Amino acid sequence: MSEGTIRRWKRRDGAADGSHTPHRLPITLTPAREVVVVALRKTRLLSLNDLLVVPREFIHSAVSRSGPDRCLRRHGVVDLKA
């Protein structure tokens, strides 16, 4: 065990293990980009995989698959039926 680990443990209030999930998710879609993704989903009824091509090609090249998925879930347009 390193000294740094022991220092961190001494500063804790309890003995419970802390959460390992990040406090903020790296969101690559701005609110304006989210509007475009949601509009494309509503008008074209594209699947998530087909929809992912558009943000990567024209909006932001580093968009992961989970980014548009979280966006669609937030706006309630995940399960659109044709």
Secondary structure, 3 states (H helix, E strand, C coil): CCHHHHHHHHHCCCCCCCCCCCCCCCCCCCHHHHHHHHHHHHHHCCCHHHHHHHHHHHHCCCCCCHHHHHHHHHHCCCCCCC
